[in-house]
Amino acid sequence: MRKRKIFNGTGGLLLLFLLLFVNFLGNALNLQFSGEPQPAKEVFVEAAGDVNNPAVYGFINVPHLAGLIDRAGGLTGSGSADIPLERVSLTSGSKMVITRALKEEVVIAQIKMSPFYRLTLGIPISINTDTLLGLTAVPGIGPKTAAAIISARERKGGFKQLKDLMTVRGISNAVYAKISPYLTL
């Protein structure tokens, strides 16, 4: 008795349907599957210091300081605190260090969050303001290239456009193509 192989097209059709569905779903949800970082759509701010839950928090709209403290679980310790009334602009990539100086007084310092956090969150690294550590967070930039970028930045008084990086020693067309999606002025 001979066995006959019968082609069953259901498996192929199922696979085709699955691929079409994934493509449709990706387009419908505007999903992008590239290796490049996508710009942050939310505002990410890190709360640190004397808050109950120090962490990085995402907001749909630019938050007020009170909103950040609330998301971080409030201030540590007991009693109420006098939060400074001056306007503190919370921008994506900021780190707010909130410290209780006295029982009723709160001191706030605003710095940049870690460059590794910023890159992970899709916040580009600035070639005109970031440190050597910040530049080395970018895939493709090592300590020597970061030092060369900082040296060129100081000589030029800052970069005018991102393409000016091509004048830095060690940055070829291929390296520029790899690092430019992660950078901003």
N, C-alpha and C positions, 0 to 999 in steps of 0.2 A: 504494500500500500504506500502510495506516494503522498507526502504531505504537501499541501499547496499553501503557499503564502498568499494571503489575501491582504492587500494594502487597506488599512483602515485609516481613512483621511480625517477621522475625528480628532486625533492627537495633533495633527498639523493645523487643523482649523482652530482648535482650542488655543494653541500657541500663538497663532496669528491674531486671534481675537484678544488674547491677553496683551500682546505687544501694542496693538491698536488702542486698547483701553488705557494702558499706562501712558502712552503718548497723549491721548486725549485728556487724561487726568492732569498730566504735567502742564499742558497748555491751559487748561481751564483754571488751575490753581496758580498759574504763572510760576511754576517751579523751574529753577534753573539748575542744571547738573554740570556746572563747569568747575574747574579747579580754582577759579578766581574768587576772592572774597566778594560778597555782595554788600553794598552799602547798608548801614544800619537804618532800619525803618523806625525803630523805637529810639527813645532817649535812654541811655544807660548811665547810671550814676552809682558810684560806690559810696556806701556809708561805712565809716570806720570810727573808732574811738569809743566814747561812752554811750553807745547804743546797745540795746539788748541783742540784736541780731545783725552784726556787721556782715555785709555782703554787697554784691552788685545787684542793683534792682533795675528792671526795665519799666519804662512808662510809655504810654502811647502819646501823651502830650508832655510838654516841658513841665516838670513838677516844681512846686514851691518847696522851700526848705522844710516846712511843717509836714508836707506830704511825704518827703523822704524819711523824716524821723518817724512818722507814723508807720510807714512800710517796714522800717527797721525795728519795729516793736517798741518804740519809745526810748527815752533816755534811761540809763541805768540809775540805780539808787532810788531814793524816795523823795517825795516833795516835788513841788512844781519848780520849773526852771524858767528864767527870763530869757527867751530866745531873741537875739538881736533883730530889730525891726528893719534894718537897712536891707535893701534889695540884694539878694545874692542870686546871681544868674547861674542856674544849674544847666550845664551843657553836657552833651553826650561825651563820655570819656573823662568826666570829672570825678575826683575823689574828695568827698567832704569828710574832714576829720573833725568830729564834734567832741569837745572836751568840756567837762564841768569844772570850771575854775574854782568857783565858790558854790555854796549851797544854792543860790538863786541866779548865778551867772553862767552863761554858756559861751565858750569861745569856739569859733568856727574857722578852720583853715581849708582853703580850696587848692588842691593840687591835681596833677594829672594822675589817672589810675595807671597801673602797670601797663607797659606797652604790650605785654603778652595778653592781658585781658582785652585791651583795645583791639588787637588783631583778631582775637577769637570772636569778638562781637561784631567784626566787620567795620570797625572804626579805623580809618587809614592813619598811618604814621606820618608826621610832618617832617619833611627834609630840612625845613628852616628853623624848627624849634626843638626837635627831639634830641635826646642825648645819645651817646654812643650805645648805651644799653638798649634804648628804644629802637635805634636803627638796626641793631643786630637781631632784633625780634623778627625782622622780615626775612622770610626764606630766600636765601641767595645772597644775603649781606652778612659777611663775617666781620670780625673786629678790625681787620686791616682796611677793608672797603669802607666800613663805617667811619674810621678815623680819616680816610681820604675824603669822604663826603663832608665831614665837619671842617676839615682843613680848607677845602674848596669853598665851602659856605662862608667861612670867616674871611677868606681872601676877597670874595666877590661881594661881601656884604649881604649875602642871602641869594637864593636862587630866584630868578624871575619866572621861570617856567620849569615844569618837570623834566622836559627834554634836556635842560642844562646839565643833568646828571651824566649825559653821554660824554661830557668833557672831563669827567673824573676818571683818574687812572684806575683800571681794573673793571670798568663798566663798559662792556661791549654791547652790541645790538642785542645779542641773545640774553645777556644778563639784564639789560634794561627791560626787555619784553617780559622777563620773569618777575622782576621786582616792582615795576610801575603800577600794577593794579593795587598794590598794598600801600602806596604812598600818596601824599598830597603836599601842596605847598604849605 
